[in-house]
Amino acid sequence: MATKPTRQQDQAADKLAGILGAIAEAARLDARSPLDPSTFADLAGRVARVSSAFNLDAILARALESRGKALGLRSGTADLLTLVELDVAPLASLLLDDDAFRGLVARAEAELGEV
């Protein structure tokens, strides 16, 4: 049976999610960034290995939720993007510009019938 993460481990996971978000934002801001989804996935895997209590999926969920919140989207953005099969992987969705990210969330909502 796994033990519940400590408060410090939980804070660490939030920091790691913020790092994923910051890397993706930097790539979006630099229009000529060579960061592609494959390289970002490699980086994300390395970032996640820092945590002993949370895996990449859990850290990614926090990053997606944070991005959704920053864009004024409803809570549950991470759940939508990880449950619905879309043409963009959840991790790669962090690399999308704001309008494309909103559009992806809208498509996921429509697919689930939650218009």
C-alpha positions in Angstrom: 0.0 0.0 0.0 1.4 3.4 -1.0 1.8 6.0 1.6 0.2 9.4 1.3 2.6 12.1 -0.1 3.9 14.5 2.4 3.0 18.2 2.2 6.5 18.9 1.0 6.3 16.2 -1.7 3.0 17.8 -2.8 4.6 21.2 -3.0 7.4 19.7 -5.0 4.9 18.2 -7.5 3.4 21.7 -7.9 6.8 23.1 -8.6 7.5 20.4 -11.2 4.2 21.1 -12.8 5.2 24.8 -12.9 8.5 23.8 -14.6 6.6 21.9 -17.3 4.4 24.9 -17.8 7.3 27.4 -17.9 9.2 25.3 -20.4 6.1 25.1 -22.6 5.4 28.8 -22.3 9.0 29.7 -23.2 8.7 27.5 -26.3 5.4 29.3 -27.2 6.9 32.7 -26.7 9.9 31.9 -28.8 8.2 31.4 -32.2 11.4 29.8 -33.6 11.9 27.4 -30.7 13.2 24.0 -31.8 11.3 22.3 -29.0 9.0 19.7 -30.6 6.5 17.4 -28.8 9.0 14.5 -28.8 11.8 16.6 -27.2 9.3 18.1 -24.7 8.2 14.5 -23.7 11.8 13.6 -23.1 12.3 16.7 -20.9 9.1 16.1 -19.1 10.1 12.6 -18.3 13.4 13.9 -16.8 11.6 16.5 -14.8 9.2 13.9 -13.4 12.1 11.7 -12.2 12.9 14.4 -9.6 9.8 13.3 -7.6 9.7 10.2 -5.5 6.0 10.5 -4.8 4.4 11.6 -8.1 4.7 10.2 -11.7 4.6 12.2 -14.9 0.9 11.7 -15.3 0.2 13.3 -11.9 2.6 16.2 -12.6 1.1 16.7 -16.0 -2.4 16.8 -14.7 -1.4 19.6 -12.4 0.3 21.5 -15.2 -2.8 21.1 -17.4 -5.1 22.2 -14.7 -2.9 25.3 -14.0 -2.9 26.2 -17.7 -6.7 25.8 -17.9 -7.1 28.0 -14.8 -4.8 30.7 -16.2 -6.9 30.8 -19.3 -10.2 31.1 -17.4 -11.3 27.6 -18.2 -13.4 25.5 -15.9 -11.8 23.2 -13.4 -11.4 19.7 -14.7 -9.4 20.7 -17.8 -6.8 18.1 -17.0 -9.4 15.4 -16.7 -11.0 16.4 -20.0 -7.7 16.3 -21.9 -6.6 13.0 -20.4 -9.9 11.1 -20.8 -10.8 12.1 -24.3 -8.9 10.7 -27.3 -7.8 13.8 -29.3 -5.3 14.4 -32.1 -3.0 16.2 -29.6 -1.5 14.3 -26.7 -2.1 15.9 -23.3 1.6 16.7 -22.8 1.9 18.2 -26.3 -1.2 20.3 -25.6 0.9 22.5 -23.2 2.9 23.6 -26.3 -0.3 24.9 -28.1 -0.9 28.7 -28.2 -3.8 29.9 -26.0 -6.4 29.9 -28.7 -5.5 26.3 -29.8 -5.5 25.1 -26.2 -9.0 26.6 -25.6 -10.1 25.0 -28.9 -8.8 21.6 -27.8 -10.6 21.8 -24.5 -13.8 22.9 -26.3 -13.5 19.9 -28.6 -13.0 17.6 -25.7 -16.1 19.0 -24.0 -18.1 18.6 -27.2 -16.9 15.0 -27.5 -18.2 14.3 -24.0 -21.4 16.1 -24.7 -20.8 18.8 -22.1 -21.5 21.8 -24.3 
